[in-house]
Amino acid sequence: MSHDAAVPPDKIMGQSFAFAPGQVIISAVELGVFAAIHQGRHTVEALVKHLAADPRGVRILLNALVALELLEKVGERYGCTPVSETYLIPGSPAYLGDSILHNKDVREAWSHLTEVVKTGKPRRNPERVKDLGQHLGHLVKGLYLRNYQTARELARRMGAGSTLTGLRILDLGAGSGAWSIPFAEADASARVVAVDLAPVIPVTREYAARHGVAERYQFRPGNVRELDFGAAEFDLAILGHLCHSEGPRNTPPLLKKVGKALQSGGQVVIADMIPNDERTGPVHPLIFAVNMLVNTEEGDTFTRAEYRAWLQEAGFGELRELLTDRESPILAATKN
């Protein structure tokens, strides 16, 4: 077999080293580099003193961040770019540092992928870690901004506050409340029951209060696998990036409980990473399935065909798509 330049190795070598830029960003956030520069420490010397770090280490890290277009450099002075000012300064409304710090935990788990593939067991079950509150706090806060913006568009397209009013909403795996808060903002008569694990509920309360809708929320701590949601109590149920962690064993009974909790004509909305029915693409949902393999005992990503069958069995009508122009499509179905 000929090994020549007709099949260049650049792509696969680049993919195998793709962890490196992410680790540069993680370390910069951990060290507080962006905050320090934002506060006026623009030279290597000033940052070395403030961070109590090695001069060579600081210099090399800063120059890598310049190459990643997260810092700018003029002479020997460094400054934040518009991107890092927007997303990497603590206290910014769009701060992504929590998500980046969560990725550090994810990266550690991924380093054991070979072992996980052989055993079928995750290196660490996030639901059992000692620092569960901090772990989940980083996760849901990091997901907030992107999910909230998507949910605002979803609420608008569904007619929240115009054709849909007075909604009784069940937000399962609520996290920061990013998926239900836009509905409450659009419709002052909406009421939300937010369900999540007990360590997450304080974050849900925090974000609902930040948006001025907390008085219209009920907060129900617990595991969605164990809680009862009642019968015919809700008009809308939202499962925002929840099913992938529940797995193929737990998702169908969860959807049946959701069907029971909705009144006739009520709707379920599912946002998740969804591969095509052949599981040949897109890339992101299939890579995310590996993330579920590494981090959960049963998690996976599911196709439209799987969701269609599960929803039909749970008493829902035809599956439809509300938002498809993104890596995480949003599916919906109406209870018969």
N, C-alpha and C positions, 0 to 999 in steps of 0.2 A: 504494500500500500504506500503510495507516494505521500510524503509530508512536505508540502511546499506552500508558497505564499497564496495559493488559490483559496486556502481556508485559513485566514489569519486568526491568530489566537487572541486578538485584542479584546473582543467582547467578553469571552469567558474569563480572561484574566482580570478585566475590569469588574466583572460581577463578583469574582471571588475576593476582591479587595474593597468591595462596596461598603463594608462596615466602617472604614477609616474616617470618611467625612463626618459620619454620625457621631463617632467617638470624640472627634475634635469639638463638635458642638456641645455634647454632653459635658465634657470636661470644662469648657468655657462657662457653661451655666453653673456647674457645681462650684467653680472657683469664684464666681461673681464677676467675671471679666467685663461683661457688658454694663452692668450696674456701675462698676468702678470707673469705666471710661465715661459713661453718661454723667457721672458726678465730677468729672474734670481731671481725672488722672490719665493723661494722654501719652505718656512716655513709658518705655520699658522700665526705667528706673523708678518712676512713681508707682507703677503697678507691682514691681518686685517688692517694694516696701509695704504696700497696702495688702498684698496677697500673702506676704511672708513666703515667697516662692523663689525658685532658682532663676537667675537671669537668663541662662541659655534656654531653659524650659519655657519661660514667658515669651522670649523673643520668637522662638520657633512656633509656638502656639498662635501668637498674634499674626504672624505672617501667613500661616495656614488659613486663618479666619479672613484675612484680606483676600486670599485666592478664592475663598468660598463666597466672597462678596457680602460678608457679614460685618466686616470692618473696612474702613478706608485708611490709606496711609499717605501722608504728605511729609516728605523728608523723614524725620524720626518720630513724627507725631501720628497717633492713631485716633480715629474717631468712629463712632457708630454710623452705619448706613441707615437709610429710611426703613429698611426691612428689620434690622435689629432694634432700632428705636421703637418700632411698632410692636414687635412680637417677643423681644427678649429682655425688656426692662421690667423688673418686678414692679407691680403696681399698675402697669399699663392695662387698659381694659381688654386688650387682645393678647395678653401675656401667654406664651406657650411653654414656659419653663416647667410647669408641672407635668405636661405631656412628655417633655424631653427627659425629665428625671424618671418618669415611669418607664421610658424606653431603655433606661439603664438596667432596670430589673429584667425587662424582656430580653435584652441582649445576653445577659448572664444565662438565662434559661436556654436560649437558642444555642449556646456553646455546647450544650449536651444533646444536640439533635441526634447524633449517631446512636447514642445509647437509647434515646427515647424511641427511635424507629425500631431498634432491636427488641426492646422490652414492651413497647406499647404503653408505657407509664410515664406521666409527666415528671420532670425533675422535681417540681415543687407545685403543689396545688395552691393557687392564690387564695382560695377560701380558707386555707388552714394556716397561713403564715402568721407569725406572732404579731407582726406590725400590720394587721389587716386594715385597720382604719387609715393609716398613712398610705399604704399601698393602693387601696381603692380610692382614697382622696386624690392622689396624684393622677390616677387614671381618669376619673370622671371630670375633674377640673380641666385636665388636658383636652378632653373631648368636647368640652362645652362650646367653644367658639364656633367650630365647624358645624356641629350638630344644630346649634341654635340658628345659625344662618339658614341652613337647609330647612329646618322646621318652620321658620318664618315664611319661606316660599310655599311650603306644604300647606300651612294654615290659610294662606291667601288663596291658593288654588282650590282648596276645599270649601272656601266661602265662610270661614269662621268670622263671626261678627256681622255677616250680611245674610246669606241664605241659610247659614247654620248658626243658631243662637241657643243659649241656655243649655249647652252641652254638658252632660255628666261624663267626665273623662276618667278613664282608668289608665294610669301611666305605669307600666310594669318595667322594673329595672330602671327606675326613674333617673338615677344618678344625680346630675346637677339640675334636673328638671328641664334640660334644654329642649326636649321634644314637646313638652306640654305647655311651657311658659308662653310661647307665642300664641297659642290658642286662648289662653287666659288673658293675654294682653289685648287680643283682637276682640274678645267678647267678654264684657264685664259681668255677664250673667252666667258664665261658665263656672263649673265647679270641678276640682281635680282631686282624685285620690292617688297619691304617689306611693308606690310600693318599692322598697329596696331593702337590702340587708341593713341591720341596725347601725353598723359603723358608717354607712353612707348617708343615712337620713339627715344628719346635721349639715351636710353639704347641700342636700336638696333644700332644706330650710333656708340656708344662707343665700342661695341663688334666687329662690322665690321671693325672699324679702328684698333682695337687691333690685328686683324688677317690680316691686310693689304689688305683688299678687298673693302674698303668703296667706292673707286672711281668707282666701278662697280655696286653700289647699287643706286636705287632710293627709297626714303622714302616717303610713302604716309600715312599720318595720317587720321584716320577716323574709323567708325564702319563698319565692314564687312557686316552688314545687310543693310546698306544704300549706300555704294559705288558701283559704276559700274566699272567692271574690263575690259571692252572693249570686242571686238569680235575677235577671232582667233589671239590673240596677243602672246600667250605663248605656250611653249613646255611642261612645267612641272608646276603643281600646288601642293604646299605642305600645308597640313592642320595638323600641329603638335599640338596635344592635344587641339584642338579648338572645335570640334563638341560637346563634352560633355557639354560645357557651353552654346552652342546655343540651345540645346533642340530639341525635335521632331518636333516642329513647324517651327523653323528657319533653321534647317539643310537641309531639302530637297530643298528649294529655293536657299540656298547658293550653293549647289552642282550643281543646274541648271545654276547659274551664272558662276560657275567655268567651266562647260561644254561649255558654250558660249565663255568664254575667251580663251579656248584652241583651237589650230588648230587641224584638223583631224589627228589622230594618237598621239596626245598629251596625257600625262599621269597625273593622279591625284594620290597623295600619302596621305594616312590618317594614322596617328599614334594616338592611343587612347587606353584607358582601355576597353576591350571588353569581356563581359560575354558570356557564351555559350548560345545557342538559347533557352534553357529552363530556363535560369536565375537561375541556381542552383550552379554555380561556374564559374570561380575560386573566391576565397575570395576577392582578391584586387579590381577587377572591381565592385563588388557588394557593398563593403564598400565605394568605391569611389562614387558610385551613391548616397549614404547617404550624402557624403560630398557636392555633387551638390544640394541635397535637402536642406541642411542647409544653403548653401551660395549663391544659385541662385534662380531665380523665375521659371525657366523652365528647368534647366540642368538635365542631366541623363547620363547613359552609355548605349550604343546601341550594339545590337548583329550583327553578320555577316549577318544574314538574313535581318535585317533592312537596313544595308548598301547596301547589294546586290540589294534590291528593289529600294532604293533611287537612286543609281547610274544608274541602268537600265532605270529608268524614266528620268534621266538627260542626257541620250544619251551615256552612257558608255557600254563597253562590259563586259566580264566575270570578276568577282572579283577574284583577286589572292592575295597570301600572300607572302611578301618579307622577313620579319623577324618575326619569331614566337617564338623564344627561349628566351622570356622575358615576363614580366607581362603586357607590353604594346605592342601588336602585331602591325605590319605595313601592311596595306592593300594597294592595288593599282588596278587601272583599266585604260583602254585605251579608249579614245574617238572614237566612231565609225566614 
